[in-house]
Amino acid sequence: MKLITAIVNKEDSKAVCSALIKGGFSVTRLSTTGGFLMAGNMTLLIGTEDSRVDACIEIIAGCCKQRTEVVPSTSSYGLGVATAVPLQVTVGGATVFVTNVERFEKL
């Protein structure tokens, strides 16, 4: 048994969850916030058999695409003068962890 922890962009989360449920996976969603952009993420907890891990990761990869967004950033000139400068960043995609589960019970 494996536990897959996938951190996905909030915009991709509905599509990922729908696809995983259609694929026969049980998903628990946790609303989380990223540290760098303070943007909304969804952390998905998926318990599955060892043989289905690759299928699960393929579904996640198919729904989570990286994209470029422009976000406001502040820049300081050292004299107490700050200005907003647009910053281009890559968002989306997924970060996936697969861990062994020693014991699993559904109560």
Steps between C-alpha positions, in 0.01 A plus 500: 500500500622851416399850602530755220516861615455738207520878530319659206395850400152593623390566140592143400358328808143444379612341174755281683250382760234424239746301289630308801149410616411384146816289511380328817724678751383637835619856560513720809550873426669744736505871422858630536699813420837511326789685658653688205195660335263446793269351239226246564589136458321176562679212668352168395537183707449183297533150641552231238645159428864485390403389150282810440754770597617565143141526372420753774807712421412495128154636578647777716757589233231512231294755693772723647669717242763762570423850375652845524326780690593859572476594866568834669829530685639790699848631441685736733764747388654534849384858557163411639358495148315188396326422174285217370675303228325217314677168545454205265483165685420141412203356690307178482628150460507269798735386773443132579630292790452122519546337840461147630204429725565242767138472610173629354155478657177657385276543805 
